[in-house]
């Protein structure tokens, strides 16, 4: 099987759809001799910050000398990004060979797995073959019935910032969504939860009590901000002084505090991670499309914020870096998102908008998005595609302006491609 054939197999119509439940994943992994049983995990759920938190933890564990797997979704520029070992994504050849190995088992199932379930099984096989000491495992959606939840008790279950998203699948209320995320909390486990959401926190506390799991929350009041610019930021936290992360979003200090608390949990379980390895791991973390600066003159930032909670964090970072400035926004959204709330957060900051349709069947048409923005009193121009939108936004910003592309991770890769040397 070639790399192209592997991607065709993975994206086949046979696996389309999203169906919650663990039975299909368990059946497929059982036929593959349960590779997940041979691995240790940090399991991460939440609404926002999962990827950044996973990237920081993976970087620290790699610096500490552990063979570290990382499983995330969606990808930004290339499918292979979804499974990495020590910061290097799976090669085309390894992906093709692993897909060829899995294929006869998957096609023989009477109840075919979904695409995400298939990819999860593929990743488990890959991580075992690479002899990973630990895998940082990000859920796709929810927690309890997410296919990643086939694992046994992880070294740590991490729940990042909570917000209202995927309400159709997970439930209309914050408590419903929290209950779904709390599904990764297992008997006797160790849990690190972001906190700051009373309704969700009550659910996590109750589930931890029921499961006999130890719950830790970061103390964000203990964060002392340091330098903050487009290159990243420094901060202190509890006994940690002058830590540096090359992630410019102001919200990343909170995610880093969650990471530091998780490191303490791991240390308590015998994982040897020195202070210097933590510092170095944070300092070299790379995570694309999360308040990522793609160019200067004008400044062009791409951020994967795609729900009100995430967009609010992005808006706060923009205002901190560029007080009293108006912004050019390049925006594309999924039609099933809370579009009015998203726009309500950024319209007051906007000089003007350029709208695009992200490359996803659920995406809203650029013309409809522009119409909604105009009804809110802002100037908006629909663009034929992302490259055209980037060009128009840069020209409108001029040398001294600031462009921010946001609204969907599904357009972030196309935005980044516009700044990649040909």
C-alpha positions, 0 to 999 in steps of 0.5 A: 500500500502506498501513502496515497492508498493509505489516505484513500483507505482511511478517508474511505466513505466506508468509515464516514460519520461520527458514532459515539461508542467504544464497541467498534474500537474495542473489537478492532483493537482486540483483533490487533492484540490490544496494542493499547494495553502495552502503553501508558497514557496521559489522557486529555479532554476538554473544550479548548487548549487540549492541543497546546496542553498536549504539545507542552507535555509531549515536549517536556517528556521528550526532553526528559528522555522518554520515547513520547507519543502524541495523538491529536486532531485535527491536523493543520497541514498534513494528516501525519501530524496526528500521530507523532513520536518525540516531536516527529510525525509518522512517516509516509512509509510507516503510515502506509505500512501500518494502514496495510496491516490494519486494513483486513481486520477493519474491512472484515468487521460487520459494524464498520468503525468510523474514520476516527476509530480507525485512526485511533487503532492505527495510532495505537499500533504505531506507538507500540511499534515505536516502543513508546514509554508514554503517549499523550492522547487527546480525545476527539470529542467528549470523553466517555464514548470517545474512541480513545477512552478504550484505554485503562487507567492513565498516568493522568487524566487532564481536563482543559478549559471548558466551554459550550461546544459540540452541544448536539452530540454531547448535550445542551448544558454545561453539566451535560458536556462536563459529564461527557468529558468526565468519562475519562476519569477512571477508578483510582486515577489521578485527575488534573482539571483546569477549573474556573467553570463552576458548573463543570467543576461540580461534575468533575468533583462528583465523578472523582469522588465516585471513582475514588480519583485524586483531583488537582486544580491549578491556582491561576492566582499564583501565575505572575506574568513576565515579558509578553510579545509576539515571540512568546511570554515568560511567567512564574508559577508557585515555586517555578520562576521565569519560565518561558513558552514560545506561544504568544496567546495570553491564555497559554500561561493557564495551559502551562500551569495545568501542564506543571500540575500534571508534571507534579502528578507524574513525578509522584508516580515515579516519572523522573522529570527534572526542573531543567527538563521541564524548563527546556520542554516548555521553551521549545514547544511548537504548536501551529495555528494557536496564536501563531505569528506568520509574518510581520509588516503587517503582523499576520496571526492565525489562531484556531479559535472556533467557539466563543470561549476560544475566540474570547481568549484570542480577543484578549491576547490581541488587545493585550499585545495591541492596545487601542488598535483595530484589526483586520479579521480573516474569518471562516466558520462552521455553520453549526457553531454559535456564530452570533456569539463568536462574531459578537466578541470580535466585531467591536475590535474590527476595522473590517472583515474578509470572509472565506469558506473553510474546506469542510462540508459543515462550513458556512458560505463566505457570502452568508458570513459576510451578510451576518457581519454586516448586520452587526454593523461591520464592513465585510467582504466575501472572498473566493478562497483562502489565498484570495482572502489572505491577499486582500486582508494583507493589502487592507492592513498595510504595513502597520496593520494587524491581521488575525485569521480565526474561526476554524482550525479547518482553514488554518492549514490553508492560511499557513500554506500561503506563507510557506516558501514555494 
